[in-house]
């Protein structure tokens, strides 16, 4: 069935790095834009980044620009989020989500993973 | 402070009709389609409405969406206890080149 499974979360010290992965199955991964969305404990949803179906276009939230890098490997049906210079305010559940249509610049995500928790703390 | 503005809470009794508003600007709702998400406690969000008023397969027709100018609304008719959840609106913003979310509305079924 259509599924997204995140991994790579954990506890990390401020200033350190972490890489999240999102394994996709059940759909043609290489045909869709993919997003990362996060949710701090007890807070609302915050969009993080998007990558186009072929990896040629990427957009980031200002809060992570220059620190986070989104990438994908279509041969492995996997999405990544490289997070550097982590801060306490990056503490959140990180969800990967599939774009609903062909457009990269859309706020419609029709498939979500279960999320992976990232805690930035000393 | 979220770019899209939603009321923090809403409530209704079973069977009632409830609406949740989402206010934006010309660079987001005014020029792009609006999408709505439902997040039940402890679970990942679920796409409820896309392209202003389209329901994904499996979403009951009790849920409907509309958009006018720089505002959008989600309506839930025949309210049920299982509708108790957080609801978020989202849209692409052409000026910021990001997806913007509303702050979320917590719906309580009394």
Interface residues (C-beta under 8 A of the other chain):
Chain A: X35 X37 X44 X45 X46 X47 X50 X59 X60 X61 X62 X95 X100 X105 X106 X107 X108 X109 X110 X112 X113 X114 X115
Chain B: X2 X32 X33 X34 X35 X37 X39 X44 X45 X46 X47 X50 X51 X56 X86 X88 X90 X91 X92 X94 X96 X97 X98 X99 X100 X101 X102 X103 X104
